[in-house]
Amino acid sequence: MSKFGERIKDLAKKLGKENQEVAEDLGLSKSQMSHYTTGKRKVPSDLLQKIVDTYSINPQFLFRENVPLYKENNDDNSKKVSSKYNYYPVSISAGLPINVDGITNDDVEQISIPDSIMKGHAGSKDVFFMKTNGESMNNVIPHDSLIAVKHTDINNLKNGDIVVYSCNHEYSVKRIYNDANNKRFVFKPDSTDMRFIDNVVTYEEAKDLKLYGKVVLYIVNLD
């Protein structure tokens, strides 16, 4: 397992994740993951199995280079072709923040998404779905897109990540930037329409700021 660290780095790269995000998906601390990837601690077989199950990958990928991340479909691995996720039937504004009834579990529905689309997030209990409404993110996410949102701690976000957030019960989708020098969070649109402007929340005002998660995938309706 001396090359385990290299395989994990390769896995994270192919999934479009950081090593720390992989650790979080597996329920490991940063130090635990470091012990395994540097060879200081032997990798237990149950952790290897958890990696395979979490990302639905080819087990041989963890041991050998030049092995496909996913197996080709066959009778054994095609039995599970989709997973169910929580779906909140409200539209989150991709324009100015708008008032909605709120993100609660009262009216939650279930939605099935093919694992082939979700890739590394397939089956994740930390992912939920909702729709966007508006044009302020149309460079990246068109109006009426279905978005997959992964619960993510604000400390694990990078500047430029797209997030679903609320402040004073107003919900929106924007890119987040932590402007530490000026003690504020800046939520920026990403649009062809220059009328959309930044939403600034100071650290003092952030007591009313709620982060629901990072947008990890979107599905566009072309009709």
Backbone torsions as a table, in degrees:
resi	resn	phi	psi	omega
1	MET	NA	18.2	-179.0
2	SER	-64.5	-22.7	-179.0
3	LYS	-98.3	11.3	-177.8
4	PHE	-58.9	-40.8	179.6
5	GLY	-59.3	-40.5	179.1
6	GLU	-66.6	-38.4	-179.6
7	ARG	-67.7	-37.4	178.7
8	ILE	-66.9	-40.8	177.5
9	LYS	-61.9	-41.8	179.5
10	ASP	-66.2	-39.7	178.4
11	LEU	-61.5	-48.9	-178.8
12	ALA	-59.4	-41.9	-178.8
13	LYS	-62.8	-44.1	-178.5
14	LYS	-69.2	-28.1	179.1
15	LEU	-86.8	-6.7	-177.3
16	GLY	71.7	32.7	-177.1
17	LYS	-120.6	165.3	169.1
18	GLU	-89.4	157.4	178.1
19	ASN	-55.8	-38.6	-178.9
20	GLN	-65.0	-34.4	178.1
21	GLU	-66.6	-38.5	176.7
22	VAL	-62.9	-43.2	178.2
23	ALA	-58.4	-43.6	180.0
24	GLU	-63.5	-42.8	178.8
25	ASP	-58.6	-32.3	-176.1
26	LEU	-93.7	0.1	179.6
27	GLY	74.9	27.9	-178.3
28	LEU	-109.0	148.3	173.4
29	SER	-79.5	167.3	179.0
30	LYS	-60.7	-40.3	-179.0
31	SER	-69.9	-38.0	177.7
32	GLN	-62.4	-45.6	179.4
33	MET	-62.5	-39.4	179.7
34	SER	-62.3	-40.9	179.2
35	HIS	-60.6	-39.7	-178.9
36	TYR	-74.1	-42.5	-174.9
37	THR	-75.1	-22.3	178.3
38	THR	-94.5	-3.3	178.5
39	GLY	83.1	8.2	178.8
40	LYS	-70.6	-24.1	-179.4
41	ARG	-135.7	139.5	179.9
42	LYS	-67.1	137.4	-179.1
43	VAL	-80.2	118.0	-178.9
44	PRO	-69.4	151.1	-177.8
45	SER	-64.2	-31.3	-179.2
46	ASP	-69.4	-28.0	176.2
47	LEU	-71.0	-41.2	177.1
48	LEU	-59.0	-42.7	179.7
49	GLN	-66.6	-36.0	179.6
50	LYS	-65.3	-38.1	178.0
51	ILE	-62.8	-46.0	179.8
52	VAL	-61.1	-44.9	-177.7
53	ASP	-70.7	-38.5	-177.6
54	THR	-64.4	-41.7	-175.0
55	TYR	-107.3	0.1	179.2
56	SER	53.4	48.2	-175.9
57	ILE	-103.0	170.2	174.5
58	ASN	-72.3	120.1	-177.7
59	PRO	-55.6	-33.6	-177.7
60	GLN	-65.5	-19.2	179.1
61	PHE	-61.2	-29.3	-177.5
62	LEU	-77.3	-11.1	-174.5
63	PHE	-117.8	-21.7	-173.3
64	ARG	-136.3	147.9	174.2
65	GLU	-81.0	164.4	177.1
66	ASN	59.2	33.9	175.4
67	VAL	-113.8	134.6	179.9
68	PRO	-58.2	144.5	179.4
69	LEU	-65.1	-37.5	-179.3
70	TYR	-117.9	145.6	175.9
71	LYS	-73.0	153.7	170.9
72	GLU	-70.3	150.3	-177.6
73	ASN	-61.1	134.5	170.4
74	ASN	-147.1	-178.5	-174.6
75	ASP	-62.5	-31.3	-176.6
76	ASP	-75.8	-45.7	-173.8
77	ASN	-97.5	2.6	177.6
78	SER	-98.5	1.7	179.6
79	LYS	-64.0	-39.8	177.9
80	LYS	-102.9	102.0	-176.0
81	VAL	-107.0	-11.4	179.3
82	SER	-150.7	162.9	178.3
83	SER	-131.9	157.8	-179.8
84	LYS	-100.7	145.3	-179.3
85	TYR	-136.6	156.7	173.2
86	ASN	-67.8	137.1	177.3
87	TYR	-127.4	125.7	179.5
88	TYR	-101.4	115.4	-173.7
89	PRO	-78.5	54.7	173.8
90	VAL	-130.6	151.1	178.0
91	SER	-97.0	122.7	177.5
92	ILE	-89.4	130.6	-173.5
93	SER	-68.0	131.2	169.1
94	ALA	-105.5	31.8	174.3
95	GLY	-129.5	-134.7	172.6
96	LEU	-70.9	149.9	177.0
97	PRO	-55.4	137.5	178.9
98	ILE	-126.4	154.1	177.9
99	ASN	-77.5	131.9	174.0
100	VAL	-130.4	172.3	-177.9
101	ASP	-63.5	-23.3	179.1
102	GLY	119.1	161.9	178.3
103	ILE	-99.3	100.2	-178.9
104	THR	-129.9	172.3	178.0
105	ASN	-91.1	-0.4	-174.9
106	ASP	-64.0	-41.7	-175.4
107	ASP	-113.9	23.2	-176.5
108	VAL	-64.4	139.8	176.2
109	GLU	-116.0	176.4	177.5
110	GLN	-115.8	140.8	178.5
111	ILE	-132.9	139.6	178.8
112	SER	-102.0	128.7	178.9
113	ILE	-126.1	132.7	179.4
114	PRO	-57.5	137.5	178.1
115	ASP	-61.7	-28.7	-179.9
116	SER	-65.3	-25.4	177.2
117	ILE	-83.7	-41.4	-176.2
118	MET	-75.4	-21.6	178.8
119	LYS	50.7	-121.4	-175.5
120	GLY	-66.3	-15.7	179.0
121	HIS	-95.2	3.7	-176.7
122	ALA	-57.5	126.2	176.6
123	GLY	78.3	1.6	-177.0
124	SER	-65.9	130.3	177.6
125	LYS	-78.2	-9.4	-179.5
126	ASP	-91.6	4.4	-177.1
127	VAL	-111.0	134.5	172.8
128	PHE	-132.4	166.4	-175.7
129	PHE	-121.8	150.0	170.7
130	MET	-159.8	176.4	-178.9
131	LYS	-109.1	156.3	176.3
132	THR	-100.6	159.6	180.0
133	ASN	-143.6	113.1	178.8
134	GLY	128.4	176.3	-171.7
135	GLU	-116.9	5.0	-173.3
136	SER	-75.0	-8.8	176.4
137	MET	-119.7	22.9	-169.8
138	ASN	-69.9	-11.0	171.7
139	ASN	-69.0	-22.4	-175.9
140	VAL	-121.7	-49.9	-174.7
141	ILE	-124.0	109.7	-179.8
142	PRO	-66.6	160.0	175.4
143	HIS	-54.7	141.6	175.9
144	ASP	68.3	23.7	175.6
145	SER	-78.4	150.7	171.9
146	LEU	-90.9	122.4	-176.6
147	ILE	-113.0	143.1	173.8
148	ALA	-99.1	124.4	-176.3
149	VAL	-117.0	125.3	178.9
150	LYS	-103.1	126.3	176.7
151	HIS	-56.5	121.2	-175.4
152	THR	-140.2	130.8	176.3
153	ASP	-67.3	142.3	-176.3
154	ILE	-60.2	-27.4	179.5
155	ASN	-71.2	-15.7	-178.6
156	ASN	-100.9	6.7	178.7
157	LEU	-88.8	152.4	174.3
158	LYS	-109.0	151.9	174.8
159	ASN	-57.1	130.0	-179.7
160	GLY	100.7	-11.4	176.4
161	ASP	-63.3	146.7	177.6
162	ILE	-93.1	128.0	-174.1
163	VAL	-131.8	158.3	167.3
164	VAL	-102.1	126.7	-176.5
165	TYR	-144.1	166.2	172.5
166	SER	-140.0	151.8	174.4
167	CYS	-143.9	122.1	-175.4
168	ASN	56.8	40.9	175.2
169	HIS	67.3	19.3	172.8
170	GLU	-108.5	129.9	-170.4
171	TYR	-109.6	144.8	-179.4
172	SER	-159.2	167.3	175.3
173	VAL	-120.7	121.9	-178.5
174	LYS	-152.9	170.6	169.4
175	ARG	-83.1	136.8	-178.0
176	ILE	-103.5	140.2	174.7
177	TYR	-134.6	129.4	177.5
178	ASN	-94.7	102.3	-179.8
179	ASP	-90.4	80.4	-174.1
180	ALA	-64.3	-33.6	-178.8
181	ASN	-61.0	-34.2	-179.3
182	ASN	-107.3	10.0	175.7
183	LYS	52.5	60.0	-179.1
184	ARG	-158.3	157.3	170.7
185	PHE	-105.2	136.7	178.9
186	VAL	-117.1	124.0	178.6
187	PHE	-106.2	112.9	-171.5
188	LYS	-106.1	138.6	171.1
189	PRO	-74.1	165.6	176.2
190	ASP	-139.3	80.3	-166.6
191	SER	-137.4	157.5	172.1
192	THR	-78.5	-14.1	-179.4
193	ASP	-94.5	109.6	-174.8
194	MET	-74.3	-2.3	177.6
195	ARG	-71.9	-20.6	179.9
196	PHE	-77.9	135.0	-175.8
197	ILE	-123.1	168.8	-179.6
198	ASP	-66.6	149.0	171.0
199	ASN	-109.9	115.6	-175.0
200	VAL	-105.2	130.6	177.8
201	VAL	-125.5	115.2	179.2
202	THR	-71.5	159.9	177.6
203	TYR	-57.3	-34.7	-179.8
204	GLU	-67.3	-38.0	179.0
205	GLU	-77.8	-13.9	-173.0
206	ALA	-67.7	-8.1	177.0
207	LYS	-63.6	-23.4	177.1
208	ASP	-98.3	5.1	-179.2
209	LEU	-89.0	129.4	177.1
210	LYS	-124.4	128.2	178.2
211	LEU	-104.0	122.0	-177.3
212	TYR	-94.3	-20.3	176.4
213	GLY	151.7	175.5	-178.9
214	LYS	-99.3	134.9	176.7
215	VAL	-75.3	118.1	-176.9
216	VAL	-107.5	-11.5	-178.0
217	LEU	-166.1	148.8	172.7
218	TYR	-137.7	151.6	-179.8
219	ILE	-124.0	126.3	-174.0
220	VAL	-98.3	136.3	172.6
221	ASN	-91.3	117.1	-175.9
222	LEU	-92.6	-3.5	179.8
223	ASP	-74.5	NA	NA
